[in-house]
């Protein structure tokens, strides 16, 4: 094999090994299909318009089916308001047109009361970490127990149409609700979505060498295919010492340089 080909292959191979421990990508990952960026927030979001307002457990389950997404949680106080403002401005017509629309419905979050005891604190249901108390609305949580409807063990940002949760004061934040109350579901993918693509996304495997000039994490098909072939060749040469198979991979590269679909 020509030495001019060997250097980039070996560089790629060693870089792949160094990436196995989960280094952060230095590119801008596109959101999964159906999700979108929200100005001022760092993650990808999807308002489940077709689902409509549902109970907390249904919202969490629906998000899980969105490629392993979660119900929304927040990095800092005020992020819930930023998300509310964006989603309501963009989707207010669809929200009001829902057959299940009620004024009190807002959107669920991924925070629940630990062990369901009204004296316990709220935690992120995915990480178990306690919520920042500054994320609550004024005088919340009020820890009500509503008879047969149970305790208020789930957190929501209530009243989607209301920018402020007080008639005269600018009160915003999260409230505790019984988990059966119908709120909207907003699903979220954090930036780890991009790390999950390392198994097949060559730009993330070797971002120091082959990142597209656009700054995005995805390569065009031809380059993606090219670097995938080079990775396969590197493995054959360095691990299996199989020069015949390595040469074969280069021969088939032009045959799979564009997708059939």
Secondary structure by P-SEA (a helix, b strand, c coil): ccaaaaaaaaaaaaaaaaacccccccbbbbccccccccccccbbbbcccccccccaaaaaaaaaaccccccccccccaaaaaaaaaaaaccaaaaaaccccccccccccccccccccccccccccccccccccccccccccccccccccccccccccccccccccccccbbbbbbbcccccbbbbbbbccccccccccccccccccccccccccccccccaaaaaaaaaaaaaaaaaaccccaaaaaaaaaaccccccccc
